[in-house]
Amino acid sequence: MASLRDIKGRITSTKKTKQITSAMEMVSASKMNKAEQNARSFVPYMEKIQEVVASIATGNLDVDHPMLKSREVKKTGYFVFTSDRGLAGAYNSNILRTVYNTINKRHKSSDEYTIIVIGKVGREFFKNRNMPVSKEIVGLNDQPDFADIKDLANETVNLYANEEIDELYMYYNHYESAISQVVTEKKLLPLTDLNEGNSKATSSYEYEPNQEEILQVLLPQYAESLIYGAILDGKASEHAARMTAMKNATDNANDIIDDLSLKYNRARQAAITQEISEIVGGAAALE
Amino acid sequence: MKTLTVSVVTPDGPVLENAYEMVSAKAENGELGILPGHIPLVAPLTISAVRLKGEGNTDHIAVSGGFLEVRPDKVTILAQSAEMPDEIDVERARKAKERAERRLQSQKDDVDFKRAESALRRAINRINVAGANK
């Protein structure tokens, strides 16, 4: 049986761990709220740009833009959003497993695809497996501004525009609620689902100077904002996942502390009983 | 006087929503003036200042990477960044301007001139807008 001192030591160390995890839980909770807010303030922009793009793209059928047309796929791009730090439960492993399996299923050689990755965890994962990573960002802010990711989004869209990749998939954790995040695959380029969910009649616009040139400007911006939207969504999920993971850790620490306290008290009682019986025994021997 | 509602939206959230009498903005092929009752229009904007004329006062907004959507009673400006004069960090813009100028002058092959140039334009635009209301 463990000595009183051992048990006491374990209780103290578990309590300290609990303090850390519960602090991290609270930090993540407040970050999650902020991230949720960011995601919400992005919605008006997204809706508006979607509306305009859809009205141009559906307004006349002869619009022609490389980003709207599927072409033969020689190389596929995967945009993977992971976190920089661990301690977020299954957040990263879920997403990496999905991407890894998909890539192995779809491609035979590493010439057929390339990966654009955000986050240290993802970067290490793909590097260790010798998978081609063409762009990476680590150390992204917890509350990213559009300016922070603009360059990356721009370069990613350019990969497609320069025909280095012929289609682009995004992988990120979609934030459903504080306790549920779902790995989501989204085909970003070419833009094929413009009319989705936009059944209401859109007004017809005058275009200045003309539709082609507006599409030239608008479609890359649209694609960039889709990427930004995914990043905001992913960030909110990350904080939520970390919050849940830390909450579980705190709960487990509580269980362990309860368990250990019980053991400690039992050991203490046993020690006292033993002492008493020794004294009684000693006194009896003297009589 | 009739007014139109102007809202400026960026990926980081709405910047402004207010009623104005006239909007003038610089589109790709020239200056545009929008009055209430304009026909629906879409036009990309250059890196420039948008002037919003209200009752007795004029607001300036520095926009980059944006476009303008006009409806008869509403104008929406969608921009990758949009700032009011008091939100602009002039010091930072000035530094960005110097940096961009240095990059443009360095004449090395590895410099992305297009990017440096648009960075310079953004910085100059910010400085101008920040100075416009003083």
Interface residues (C-beta under 8 A of the other chain):
Chain A: N38 S41 F42 P44 Y45 M46 K48 I49 V52 I56 D145 F146 A147 K150 S203 S204 Y205 E206 Y207 E208 P209 E213 I214 V217 L218 Q221 E224 S225 Y228
Chain B: V9 T10 P11 D12 G13 P14 A27 E28 N29 L32 I39 P40 L41 V42 A43 P44 G65 F67 E69 R71 T76 L78 Q80 S81
